[in-house]
Each structure stands twice: as C-alpha cells, then as structure tokens.
Amino acid sequence: MADAFVVRNGTILTMNPAEPSVEAVGVIGDRIVATGSRQMVEDALPRGFRTIDLGGHFCLPGLNEAHNHMINFGTTLGQVQAGYPDVRSIEQIKQNVAERVKTTPPGSWIQGRGYDDNKLDEKRHPTRQDLDAVAPDHPVIIVNGSGHMSVVNTLALKMAGVTRDTPDPMGGHLMKDEQGELTGLLQESAQQLVRKIIPDPTVDDHVAALQRCNDAYIAAGITSSQDASGSEPEAIAAYQRAVREGKLKLRTSMMIRENLLPHLLGLGIKQGFGDNRLRVGPVKLFIDGSLIGRTAAVTQPFFEDPRDDNLGLTMMPQEDLDNYVWQAHSAGFQIAVHAIGDRGIEMVLDAYQKALDRLPKADHRLRIEHCGILRPDLIDRIAKMHVMAITQPIFITEYGDGFIRHLGMERIQLTYPFRSLLDAGIRIAFSSDCPVSSFEPLKSIQVAVTERTGSGRSYALEEAISVDEALPLYTVAGAYATFEEHDKGQLKPGMLADFAVLEEDPRSVDPAHLSDIKISRTIIGGETVYEG
C-alpha cells in the first residue's frame, strides 16, 4: 500500500484561492488527496496513516526556482571562491588562487567564480597581471558573479592564442588598457575564446555537481527548479542519470538552448516531454548581456563607464532573433529569452509580436528572462501581449548599488519594478539566476518587500510588494511559467505532495529579517528530503 500521512498542527497556507488556509493536508503516495479540517482529512486516509506534526511551524507549497543554472552552481561549489561577502578584495582572490595552486599540478586549470568589481575594495576588475603574480604556471579563469564576463591570466590567453590583435567576436569584447594591451577581462561571447580550450567536464562531473546543487536547494525549501542552461547533450544525460540514481530529488524543467532545437525537432520531442521529475521545458535564447557588467543592451549610455557611448551588446541581429523565435514558436515550444536592457527587451517583444502575428496562440506564455531595465511603454506592451516576466529580486541586494552607479536613481525606478508589473496585470515569477546570485528564496522575498541594496540603501521603494503578494511568485507563478499549474504550486487534492515547512510565518515577522527564517522540512512527492 502507498504511504499515507497527514500534515497538521501548524499554519498551512495552500495558495488555493478557494481554500487559502487549512487545518490539515492528507497525502497518499506522491499526491495530496484531502485538505480541510483535521477530522475530515484523517477520515479520507486509510487506516495506519502516519502523522507529520508541524509543531506550530508554517507550511506552504514547495518553492519553485523559475530560472537558475543547476550544474553551473554545483560546479562552482568545488571551485576557487571569489564571491562577496566572503571575498572582498582582489588580494583575497589572489590568496585563494595561490592556495589552489599548492594542490594543482602545473599546467592544469584553476577556475573560480563570484566576484563583483563594485564590491571589491579596489573597485575594479582583477587583471591578468594580478593572476600572473600568484599563478604564472597555471591557466586561470575567474568568472564574474554575473557569468557575463571573466578574467584570465596571461598563460590562459597564450594557450587560447588570444593576442592584442585578436578581433572582438560578435556579441563580445576583449578589454584593453590605454596602451592597447589586453587586461585579461573578457566580456560576453569573448569568454568563449578561452573557455573552448578548457577540458570539458564529464557526465560524472555533472552528476556530482547536480547532487551538490540538489542538497543546497532542498535545504532552502526548493522542490522544483527550472534550469536555463541546456546546451550540451552531456548535461542532459547527467540530469537523467542523477534522477535515476536518486541524486537529484528536485523536480526539474530543462530549458533547451537553440543549438539543440533542430535535434529535438528531428526526434519529434516537444515541450513537456518527460515526467514530473524531469521534463523538457522552453527554448532558451540570449539577446543581451548583464546590467552589472554594463553589457545589457540599453537605449541610453551607462554612467561611470570607460566608454561614454556604451549601449551594451546584442548577441545577434534582430533578423536572427526573429528567425530563432519563429522556429521555436511554430514548432509548438514556449520561448524564454534573456533580456535585461530596455533595447534588448524591445527586440524580444518585436520578435514575439512577429511570431504571434504569423501564428496566433492564445495561451503562449512567452517569457522574458530577467526583464530588468524597463520603460512605461515596454510595460504596456508586455501587458498587452500577455508576456511573462521571470525576474530576480535578489539582484537588488547583491548588485543594486552597482545598478544605481551605472544607471542613476531615475532609471532604476523602473529596473526590476515588481509593483508596476503586478499593477499592469503582468504575470511574473521570482527566481535567483543562481549562481549569479543567492539561491535562497526567502532572501529574494525579503528584497521584494524592503527594496534595499546590500549596503542598506533605498532602491525603488515604490516598487515594493507585500509578503502576501511575494509568496505566490515563488510557488504558483513558477508552476504556471512552465504549464505545470495543474500539478504543483498549490496544496489541494490532486496536486503533487510537495511542501516547504518554515519555522516562522513570513507574513508575521519583521520584513528585514525574512531571510533569517529557517527551513525545518522539505517534502517532495510525499518523501521528506530535508529536515533542519
């Protein structure tokens, strides 16, 4: 007989508008079979059911991470750490690289990730000379926290055959100093000039990374994840193996990059292929870079930039974007395009409109990933076209001081504007973009409610939303974003038995301390996968 249990003795928020809170939830196997009073729920269960006593804690549907990079995150957990607040200076980065040199054979790669030049004491990017000083005999790459730029040392450039005369690739830039010499900073697609010579990780490496990611996420109450990195067959193979071996408990929707789309179409695979543990999700595209790296495609130049005419970078011409969008849309796929700058967002909306004009689709749920720098006219277009915005409140804490520096207070008022998007009737879902930012949902919710940067500075206070408004954006909205709202996101009969249990009710604590709430239990498909 399938396992049966009742969840009771706490505050249970269902996210079901017809029954917002209940006394108990009944589960048989991996599905919820009853909600309501304790007596009614227990009467619906077979004899011998067990009890999960919440002990007065707060229970809600499992949290859904709507945009992140699972293998990348798991991989970075084993690399040189360069992220704030643990690392606050270039000297500390150098020390960490020097420590790794001691245990790494000469000629082997040293990799790290996480720095933000805005938060380093030196207020600049590391240079190749910084890395050369501690690792002259090892190729080194340190990726910026955004993932949109990297710093490499001289040996890495030499191995890649990159010199001062190497031209910038499409959608990328090789930074140079005043003498025209390479600084070691590679922006956007220029990173591939070096990354292509780094030995590829194995499927075993990917599986190990997924297990590390899984363990961190479930401890944060996350039960579902939408990975935005599916560009390699080896990664997809790793997902399948990790699920099969029980190392990946998270329900995962894999966004598929455009390079694999022809292969899916050739096999007749469409979105939704798989099951509620692992499935094919939207087609993922990029149109611009990052805000913190000043490579997002904007209509007004960035402030405090070496180039006073810097309008960011686009990853492809409008015509190519139109073609990719049409190919995926006409094949029946949902589409998710990375667009942070207002110029990039406008390009995506233009491409979406052309595809919808050719092939109207009432419930398309076309997505803009990040959807950062907005204008009133763009918000109106997004609302009228029924496009979803998949956004990251945590950026405001981790990068907001840099946003203010690069955009100014006037422009940041509509940069990640949660209140304006909700008031316009736009469907939005919260996420982290981990490892770009912290994966912990309560940190994102705290930022959305308080609108404060990491330094405590006010960001866009009028764009703050309430905790009651934020919680559905990490539960119901995440499920809706991948057409899975009939399976998860709410606690009601027929839904998957996915729960997150918090020690305190986030609606009743000081908003400034939301991220201090501890996760006491995470349940996926009726199985307790984490207990704090």
Buried (B, 14 or more C-beta within 10 A) or exposed (E): EEEBBBBBBBBBBBBBEEEEBBBBBBBBEBBBBBBBEBEBBBEBBEEEBEBBEBEEBBBBBBBBBBBBBBBBBBBBBEBBBBBBEEBBBBBBBBEBBBEBBEEBEEEEBBBBBBBBBBBBEEEEBBBBEBBBEBBEEBBBBBBBBBBBBBBBBBBBBEBBEBEEEBEBBBBBBBBEEEEEEBBBBBBBBBBBBBBEBBEEBEBEBBBBBBBBBBBBBBBBBBBBBBBBBBBBEEBBEBBBBBBEEEBBBBBBBBBBBBEBBEEBBEEEBEBBBBEBBBBBBBBBBBBBBBBBBBBBBBEEBBBEEEEEEBBBBBBBEBEBBBBBBBBBBEBEBBBBBBBBBBBBBBBBBBBBBBBBEEEEEEEBBBBBBBBBBBBEEBBEBBBEBBBBBBBBBBBBBBBBBBBBBBBBEEBBBBBBBBBBBBEBEBBBBBBBBBBBBBBBBBBBBBBBBBBBBBEEEEBBEEBBBEBEBBBBBBBBBBBBBBBBBEBBBBBBBEBBBBBBBBBBBBBEBEBEEBBEBEBBBBBBBBEBBBEE
